[in-house]
Amino acid sequence: MVVDIRAYDQLGETLEPLSNNSLLRLMVPGLAENRPSVLYGDKIIVKLGNGQRYEGYVHKVELNSVNLKFDQKFHRGVYIKGMKVDVEFNFSRTCFKRAHRSLDLIASCWTFPVNVPMTKTETANLQDFEIRRNQLLKNVTLNTHQIKAVAQIVSKRESQTPFVIFGPPGTGKTKTLVEAVKLALRMMPNARILVTAPSNAAVDLIVHRLSDAQPGGLPPSQMIRVNAYTRSPDSVPHFIARYSLRDDRKGIYVIPKSQSELSTYRVVCTTLYTASALQGMGAFDPVPGPNGALENWFTHIFCDEVGHATETEFWAGNNVVAGKLPQLVIVGDPKQLGPIVRSDLAEQCGYSMSYLERLVETCSAYGRKGGDDVVGERYQNPHNIVQLVDNYRSHPAILELYSKTFYDGDLVCCAKNDGKLSRLSWLPNRNEFPLVFHGVCGKDEREGSSPSWFNMDEVNTVLDYLKTLLTGAPPPKTGRGGGLFGSNMFQTEKASNIGLTMDEIGIITPYRKQIDKIRARLQKEGWSRIRVGTVEEFQGDEKKVIILSTVRSSAQWIEKDQKFNIGFLRNPKRFNVSISRAKSLMIVIGNPEILCGDKYWEKLVRYCEVNGACVGYPVPKEKVGGSKSYGNLVEEDYASEEEDIEVRDVQGVGWRRDE
């Protein structure tokens, strides 16, 4: 990580004054791509020509620059406009120190859980829930598996074994969490609940769904959103700011200083690392219970998107030090995006596996049944884990691909999809198969000093499809004799008949420069409301139409992509997220020769091929014994292309988590 951030070091740079010299701006190439993340509070060392060194910190991170703040002595007595300095970047170790501290505090029964039978009290509570279920869940629409999960959560009073909600894409895992929180508050007048997640975005979503913006939601007097002081106020939505504590004079968010300051709130929501700061002020300290025995101050701890966090990060936010353990509920999908680990040693030791994945994949308490299982009932102990299977997102043809590839075909289509989009006259297969694989043999390009890649042939193809969807223009040419794909007798639908809006379209691509190129074209067309982003930015999101631009047309850099956790290729979890965002139509643009070198991407290409949905650059014939391996492709590329392969190509994946 030190090596990564030191890649920003600069020699002979100029600092530009801002705000009456109280801040200085430094232009930073590659910052927009998060190569790697720079955060508020990171330490900066400025070296002058005479050897003197001055220490400052990052005050604000902008698109291609950082605003720096130093001691006033530097601003007033040392800094001269136009002076040349050397700049050294260092990162704050606060979050890592909190993670180290947490390892001494975690409950061993949570670390390595075993099957624990339900107590008589819990069995009685579960029976009481079943009797009162219709009354308790009045005006709440939950399916059978969601109800099972909620019933288990509200029936327990302590947690020797964490309860897992395994929620594949589009199955409503966050909705299940939110309804469980609401019901726990109703059934337990003394309940105090901690809700955490790895990122600010995930926590903000839960706060919004629990807030009084929803019918029967919690007012700010009962729920608090604790933000780290490092969080920029500009990044906090207005409906979230109402639930936060802020020092307006200093312009920063503040964390409650004691357990008593939290006592008026029934629900506390924050990120994992900021939750660890609450431990330092005593929020997790045990308190006397009704019978005099010590118990944890929180009765329940809910953690969403656990699969994204490293295990040490997870424990940093769950420092239960003594007393009766609260009910611990972890929510997520171990088959979607996992944690980013930059240390080779940590990777070798298995720390790239999240706590959720370790429980589901290796722990006997969460073991699967043998033999032919009933859909949605593959796990032995519903007291420990419930898998959600009803999918409310994708068209059956889209769902089938990721359900069979990653979830044993368990996911059940419950989505109400737009029939117009699945029967567009220009689709290669108009028989309810709303997928297109458009082969493009483009060129990998870079620009200036940016290490990010783009592919203008794919950019143009993306725009052609958008014009077809939004204006009724003819679909793109295939490149085979200049003809249009599909039947020559097709009739292009009018955009007004499709009823598609810009907000219903998403474009996913792995490289920041490709994003920039597509956004520039969208801006020119007046379509800037169309969302363009990386896989990580679309995690948890969905759109009626998803267009994937894979960019790569050269195998040489795929090995580099794998090293730095970027691109789509050689990363099954990123592939899973990519293909599970679309509701009604998915268009994939890429080089089939490259994509068929990966077994997962080849499944997609062959799936489209057998359904007559491949157009453009021809798909390679399926070879006996499988497609050509990446190793062979890379060797061929190295032989034909002599480039400096040491150029770092780190896509915008944040290996440093939000506080």
N, C-alpha and C positions, 0 to 999 in steps of 0.2 A: 504493500500500500504506500509505503514511503517512496519507493521507486516510481510508482504510478503518478503520485501527485508532484513529485520533483520533475516530471516531464514538462511541467508548466514553467520551470525556472527560465529566466530571461536575462540576457546580457545587454547592457547599454540601452535600456529602455527609458522612455520619458513618462513621467507621471504628470497628468493634467489636473489642475486645481478645480475643485468644486466647492460650492457653498462657502464662499469667503475663506478658502484654504483650509476649512475644517475637515474636508475629505479630499482624497486624491484618487483619480481614476487611472487604472492600468488596463490597456487593451490586451486581451488574452486569446490568441488563436486556438481554435478547437474547443472553447468553453461551451459553445452551443451544443456540442455533441456529448457533453458530460464525460470528457476524456481525461481524467476521471471526474468525479464530483468534487466541486469546491463548495464549502458551506460557510455560512455566517460563523464568525469566531475563529476560523482557521488562522494560524500564526503566519505572518509574513516577515522575512528578514530582508532589509534593504542595505546594500553595501555601496559605499561611496568610493570614489577613485583613490582617496587617501587611506583606504582600509577600514574606516569606521563603519560600524554596523548598528542599525537601528531596527527595533522590533515594533511591528504594528499588527493589526488583525483585519480580516475581511469584514467590512461593515455591511455590504450588500453585493449580491451576485446578480448581474444583468446578462443580457443575451451574449455579448461578446466582450464583456469587460467586468472588472470588479472594482468596487469602491473601497478604498483602504483608509484606515484611521490610525494615526500615530499619536504619541504624546505631543502636547501642545508645544513643547520645546523644539521638536522636529519641525512642526508646521510653521512656527514663527521665526525660528532662529537658524535652521539648517536648510530647509527646502528653498530652492530657487527655481522659478519656472523655467523649463527647458533643460534642466540639469539631467545628465545621464546617470542611471543607477543600474546595478545588478539586483535582480529580485529572486529570492529563494522562498518556495512554498513549503509549508508544513501543515499537517492536519491535527485537529484537536483529538486527543485520546480519551476524552471524557466518557463517551459511550462504551469504549472497550474496557475502561476501568470498571464501569458499572457491571458489565458482563462478567468480568473476572470475579468481582465481589459476590455476584449472585450465586456462583458455584458453591460457595461455602454455606449458603442459606437454604437451598432448595430441599423440599421434602423427598426423602428417598423413595417413599411409596408412590410418588408421582413420577420419579425418574425411571424406575423399573417396575411398573405396576403389574400386579398379578390378579387373577380372577378372585373377586370377593363377592360372596353371595349377598343378596339383598337382606337387610335386617327386617325384623317384623314391622318396625315402624315404617320403613320405606315401602314394604309390601302393602301395608294398610293405606299409606298415602296414595299409592298407585291405584288401589281399588277405589278409594274415595274420588280420585280424579275421574276414573271411568264412569262412576255413578253420576258425577256432576259435570261431565264433559260438555254436554250441549249448553249448559248454563255458563260454564267457564269460557267457552269458545264462541259465545254468542257474537254474531256479526264478524267473525273471523273465518276466512276461507283457507283451510289447510287440508292437504291431502293426507292419506292414511299414514305414510311414512313420516311426514312432518309432525302429525299428531303423536305418533309413537315417540319421536325425539322429545317433544315438549313434555309429554307425560313423564318420561324418565327424569328429565331435568327438575321439574317442579316437585317430584315425589321424594327426591333425595334431600337430606339435611346436612350431610358432610360427604367428603369425597376422598376415599382411600384410592379410588381408581378414577382417573379423568374420563369424562364422557366425551365421545367423539361424534360430531355430525359430519359425515363424509358427503360432501355436496358437489357432484360433478357439474359441468357447465349448464346453466339455465334451469337448475332444479330448485332454486329458491332457498339457498342455505342462509343467506343474510336475513331474509324474511322470517325464517324459522327461528333464528337467534333473537330477532327483535320481539317476536310474539312470546318467546320463552321468558325474556326479560320482563315484559309487561305482565305476564301471568304470575311470575314469581313475586312481583311487587304486590299484586292483588291478593295472593294467597298467604303472604307472609308480611304482616304489618311492620315487622322490625327488620325487614330485608335491607341490606346495603350491598350494592352491586358495582363491581369494577368491570368496565368494558374496555378491552384493549385490542390493538391491531398493529402490525408493523409500520404502516404508513399513515400519514395525516389524511390522505384521501379516503382510506377505508374507514377511519374513525369518524370523519366528517359525515360520511354516508349514513352510518349508524345513528349518529346524533340527529341528523335530519329526520330519519324515520321514527325516532323516539320523541321528537320535539313536538311542541304544541302547534306546529305547522300541519300536523296530522290530527285527525279527529281523536280526542281522548289522549293526546300526547302530554308529555311532561313539560311544565313551565320551567323557566330558568331558576326558580327557587328550589326545585327538586333535582335538577340535573346540572352538572358542571362539565364543561369541556376544558380540560387542563392542557394548555399549549406550552411548549418549551419557549424560553425567553429568546431562543435563536430563530423562532419562526417569524417570517416577515408578515406584518399585518396585511400586506397587499394580497397574500395567498389565502387569507381566511375569508370564506364566503360570509355575506352579511348576516345570514340566518344562523351561522355558527358563532359569530362574534357576540351575539346576545348571551350565549352560554359561557363565555370566557371571561377571565379576570385579566385586566390590562392596566398598566401604569401609563396613563395618558401623558404624564409629564416626561417620562423617559421614552415613551413610544415603544414599549416592549410588553410582552405578556409575562405574567407572574404566576408562580406556583404557590399554592397555599403553604403556610409555614408550619402548620401543626395539624394533628388529627382533629382537634376541636374546630378548626376552620372548615373542615370538610363535613362536620357532623350534621349540618342542616340539609345536606344533599343525600338523596337516596341512590342516585346513580352517578358514578364518576367515570368519565370517558377520556382516554388518552392513548398515546402511542406506547409501545413496550418500553422504550428507553426512558421516556418521561415518567412512566409508572415506576421505574427504578428510583427516580428522584423522590417520589412520594415515600418510598421505603425509608429514605434517609431522614425524612421529617416525621416518621413514626406512624404513617398511615396503616402499615401492616402490623403494628404492635398489637398483641392480644389484649382483650378486655374481658372482665368478668361477665359470664353469661347469666341467664335467669337462675340457674342452680348454684352459682358461685364459681363454677369451673371456668378456666380460661378458654376463650375461643377467639377465632380471628375476627377482626373488626368487620371485614367483608364476609358476607354470607355466601356470595356467589362471585366467581370470576369467569367472565366470558372472553374468549380471545378469537377473533375472526382472522381469516387468511393466514392461518398458522403455517401453512406450507411455504410461505414466502420468507419466513424468518429463519436465521440460523438457530440452532438449539440454545446457544448461550444468550442470544438476543431474547429468545422466548423466556428463559429463566430470569433474565434481568428485569422483566416486567411482572414476575410472579414470585416475589420474595416473601414467602410465608414462613415466618421464623419460629412460631410456637403456637401452642393452643390447638383447639379443635379446628380441623382443616375445613375451608370453605368448599362448596361445590365448584369444581373446575370443569368448564365446558370449552372444548377446543373445536373450532369450525374451520373447514377448508377442504382442499382437494389435493392429495399428494401426487396426483398425476398432471397437475398444472404447474405453472412456474414455481421453481424452488428458490432457495437462497443463493446469493452470489458469494462465492468464496474465492478470494484472490491469492490465498496462500497455498502453495503447492504442498507444503507439509500438512496443513489442515485438510486439504483435499485427500491426501493419502490416508489420513487418519479417519476419514469418513464424516467430517464435519460439514460437508456439502449436503448431507441429508438432514432435512428438517425433523423436528421433534414429532410432528404429525406423521411424516412418512416412516420414521423409525417405529412408531407404535403400530401403524397399520400393516407395515411390511414385515416386521421382525418380532413383534411382541405376541406371545401366546394368548394373552388376555383379549386380544383383538383378532384372533385367528379365524380363518375362513373354514366353512364346512367342506367336507370332501364330497366327491360324486356330483351328480346332477343337482344343482341347487335351484330353488325357486327364485325367480327374478326379484331382486331387492331384499333377499333373505340369505345372502351368501355368508354372513358373519354369524359366528356361533352364539355370541352373547349380546342380545339386544339391551342388556343392562349397561354395556360398555360402549356400544357403537351402533349407530343407525345410518344406513346408506340411503340417500334420497335418489329416486330414480325417475320421477315424473318430470319430463323436460318441457318447459313452457316457451322455448325459444325457437328451435330450428324446424324447418321443413323436413319431412321424413327422409328425403334423399340426402340432405346435408347431415342430419343427425346420424344416419346409418354409418357414415364414414367414421366419425369419432367414437360412436358408441361401440362398434365392433372392434375398432383398433385399440381402444384404451379401457373400455368398461365391460368387456365380455358380452356386449350386445344387450346389456340390462336396461338401457335408458328407453323410456316409453314416451312416444311423441304425444304431447298434450297441447301443442301450440296451435293457435288460430292464425294461420299464415295467409298472406296476401296471394290469392289465387291468380291474380293478373300477372304478377312477376314470375310465377312458375310456369306460365303458359305463353310467354312472349313469343311472337311469331318468328323472331330472328334467332332464337336459341337453337343451337345445333340439335338438341333433343327436346322437342316441345311436348313430350309425353310425361309431364310432371317430373322433370329432372332439371332443376334450376341451378346447374353447375356448368361452368365453362372453363376448360383449360386452354389458354391461348399461348402457344409456343412462340417465343421470340428469341432469336439468336442475336443479341445485341452486343454491346461492348462495355466492359467495366471501365469507368473513368474516374479520375480524381481532379481536383481543382486547386491550384496554388499550393499553399502549405497545409491544406486540410487533409487529414488522413482518411476521410470518409468517402464512400463510393457512391456513384450514381450511374444510371443507365438510361440515356435519353430515348432509346428506342422503346423502352418500357414506359417512360413518362408519356410519350406520344400515344401509346396504345391505351394507357389509363384515360387520357383525355378523350380519345375517340369513343370509349365506352360511356364516359360521362355525357358526351354530346348525344349519344343514342338514347340514354336513359332520360335526360333532362330536356332535350329539344326535339327528339324524334328523328335525328339524323341517321343515315344508314350506319350499320355496324362496321367495325374496322375491317380492312382488307386482310386476307390471310397471308399474303406473300406468295401464294401459289398462282402465278399467272395474273396476279392483280385482282382476282375475283373476290366476291364477298362470301363469307362462310354460310353454310346452311343452304336451303333451297333458293334457287334464283327467283322463285315465285313469292318470296316472303313479302309481307306488308309491314312496314315499320309503324308501330303504334305512336299515336300522338302523345306527347308528354302529359297533356291534361287528362287523357284517358287513364294513364298509369297512376296518376295521382301521387307521384314520388316527389318528396321535398329534399332539399340539400341536407337537412338535419337527419335524414334517414339513411344517409350514405356514409360509409367509413372506408378509408384507404389505409392499409397496413403495409409497412415496408420496414426493413431492418436498419436502414442507414439514414443518418441525419441529413446528409447531403441530398439523398433522394427525396426526403421529405421537403427540403427547401426548394428543390426544383419543381416538385409537384405543386407546392403551395404558391410558387410564383406564377405558374400557369393558371391555377385556380383564381388567383387575384386578378389576373388579366381578363379572365372570362366572367368575372363577377360572381364567382362561386366560392368565396372565401369561407362560407359557413360550413362547407364540407370538412369533416374532421379527418386529419391526416396524422398518423403517429406510429410509434413502434409497437411491438407486441405487448411490451410492458405497460404502455399507456392505454392499451385496449383491454387489459385484464379486468374482468368484471363488467365490461361494457358489451353492448350488442347494437346492431344496426340491421335494418331491413336488407340492405345491400352492402356486401363487403367485397372490396377489390384488393387482392394481394399482389404486390409487386415484389418479386423475390430478388431482383437486381443482378445476382451473380450470373455471369456467362463465362467465367474462367475458374477452373478448379484450384488454381495455385493458392488462393488466399483462404480456402475453406479451412485448412488446418489452423491458420491464424484466428479465424472466426471462432473456432472451437475453443482455442486457448483463452480468448477474452470474453467468452459467453455472449457472442453476438451472432447476427444473421439468423436464418431459420434452420440452416442445415446442421445435421448431426446433433440436434437437440430435440428429442421427442416431446418434451414438455412445452417448448416454445411452439412446435408444430401443432400440438393439441390446442393450445390457446388460439393460434392463428385460424384454424379451420372451424372453431366452435363459436365464433362471434356473429356469424350471419344468421338471419332469421328466414329470409325468403329467397335470396339469390347470392351466389358466391362466384366470383370471377377470379381465376388465378392466372397470373401472367409470369412466365419464366422460361428458362432454357431447359427443355426436357432432357437433353443430354446430361446436364449437370444434376438436375433434380432426381433423375432415375438412378443416380449413384447412391442415394440414400433409401433405405428400405421403406421408411414412412412416406416420404414424398413420392416414391414410386407407387405406393398403394393408391395415392390420390390420382396420379397420372393414369394408372391402369384402370382405376375405377371410372374415370371419365372416358377412357378409351373404349372400354367394353360397353358403355352406355352411349357411345356415339357423340361425345361432347368435347372432343379434342379438335382444335383448329390451329391454323398457323404453321409454324415450323414443325416438321413431322416428329412424332414420337419414335424413339429408337425401338427396334424390335426387341422383344423380351428374349434374353439369352438363356440357354439351358444352364442351370446352376446359378441363376441370378444375374443381375446387372453388373456391369463393370464397377469395381470398388473405387472408393475415393483415392485409395493409395495409388492405384494405377493412373487414375485421372491426374493426380497431382504430379506424379513422376513425368507424365507426358507434357504437362504444362511447364514444368521446370526446364525440360529439354528444349522447349520452343520459345520460352520467354525468360529473358535474363533481366530481372528487375531487383531492386533493393528490397528484399523480403523482410528487412528489419524494421521497415516503417510500421509504427504501431497503428493498428486499426481497431480502436476500442469504441464500440457503439455505445449509445447513451443508456447504459444499464447502471443504475446507481448501486455501487458496491458499498456505499455509505448511507445508512438508513436515516430517515427523518427522525428528529427528536420530538 
